[in-house]
Amino acid sequence: MPAALAGYHGQMGLLDSFEQRLEQLVNGSFARAFKAEVQPVEIAAALQREIDDRAAVVSRGRTVVPNVFTIDLSPHDSERLMTYRAPMTLELAELVRTYADEQKYSLSGDVEIAFDSDSELETGIFRVRSEAKASVTAVPDRPMAPQPPLNAPPPTAPSPSTWSKPVIAAPARLVIRGTAYPLTRATTVLGRGSDVDIRIDDPGVSRRHCEISTAPIAAARDLGSTNGTLVNGQRIAEVALADGDIITIGSTELVFHTG
């Protein structure tokens, strides 16, 4: 059997298995409920196409695909699917993981499936939107210090009675998708590996990708990464950082803020 035909039959087998499991989860009412509206198996097939269309080769042997998907439905389809949304979400996420594994694709992070209603869509019409979103964590065995809220008021000037006490400034920080990671060390290493300070689970990020220094001046330095480090869109080897600078590694953006 030609390879292309074998791949086609493999995809159909995965979709058939998805539909059978979903029918079992909703006690056999699945086919009757969706006779005239959007069929979940159509959404599953569209997710596979979206993954293939958005696949990006980031290095030899590594192809990154989206892991976060939003499915826009018409108001009618959205209402009808509401009852089955929980099992559908679980099954669609599992289908994405299985398909990515079969095709040797790399997912940027955990698979997320969400549904949305779009009043401009007609019944039976839907749209799939996707993005690659890496998961970011401070390495547990190298804990980061707690960071005060971003909207906290500035510290007040010390009274004369406390002038003899040191005033500790808030550390510089990186903000990644709304979460602040304080830079409490003179040098903070970022990457995919286990020996870093902030781990970014992004296939486009090297194990030790770059480092951020805060003393004597704030600076970013690439650590010989495969895909390079960008600061404000420019590839760098090492550069001083200013408040608000955007650092890009892989598909992940980090915003630097001074203390």
C-alpha positions, 0 to 999 in steps of 0.5 A: 500500500502506498505510504500516502494511502496508508496515512489516509487510512490511519487518519480515518481509523483515528476519526472512527475511533473518536466517533465511536468513543464519543457515541458511547459517552453520550449513551447512543444519543449522539447520532440523533442529536447531530443529524442536521448540525455540525458533526463532532467528527467534522471538528476532529477532522478539521483539527487534524487539518489545522495541525498539518497546515500549521506545522512548523519545522524549527530544527532538524527532526523537530516539527512544532504544531499548535496545542491551543485550539478555539472552535467557533460555532454558530449560536445554534450549534453552540447551544446544541453542543453544550450538553456534550461539551465536556466529553467532546473536549476530553476526546478532542484533546486526546485525538490531538495528542494521539495524532501529533504522536503518530505524525512525530509532531512536537506539541508546545505544551498541554493541549487546550480545547475551547468552544466559542459562539460567533453570531456571524456563523450559520448553522452547520458552519464552524471555524478552528483557530489555533496557536502554539503556547508553551508552558512556563514554570519556575524550576521547583528545586530552584524556587523563585521569590514571591513577587508583589502584585503588578498594581501594588502601590509604590513603596513610601519614603522611609520616615526619619526614624527608619533611615538607618534601616536598609530599603529593599527594592523589588527585583526585576522581573519577566512577565510571560503571558500575564505571570510575573517571574521575579529575577532574584539572582544576578543571573537567571538561566532560561531554557527547556532543560532541568538545570535552568531557573525558568523552564519554558516547555517550548520545542523552539527553545534550547535546553539552556537557551539564554540568560538574563543578568541584572547586575551590574546592568540588566542584560540578555545573553544568548547561550548558543541556542539553536534558534537564537534569542530576539530582543525587540525583534532583533537577533542578539548575542548580548544586549543591555535591557531596558524596561518594557523590552520584549525577549523572544525565544522559540515562540514565547515572548517575555517582557522585561521589567526593571525593579 
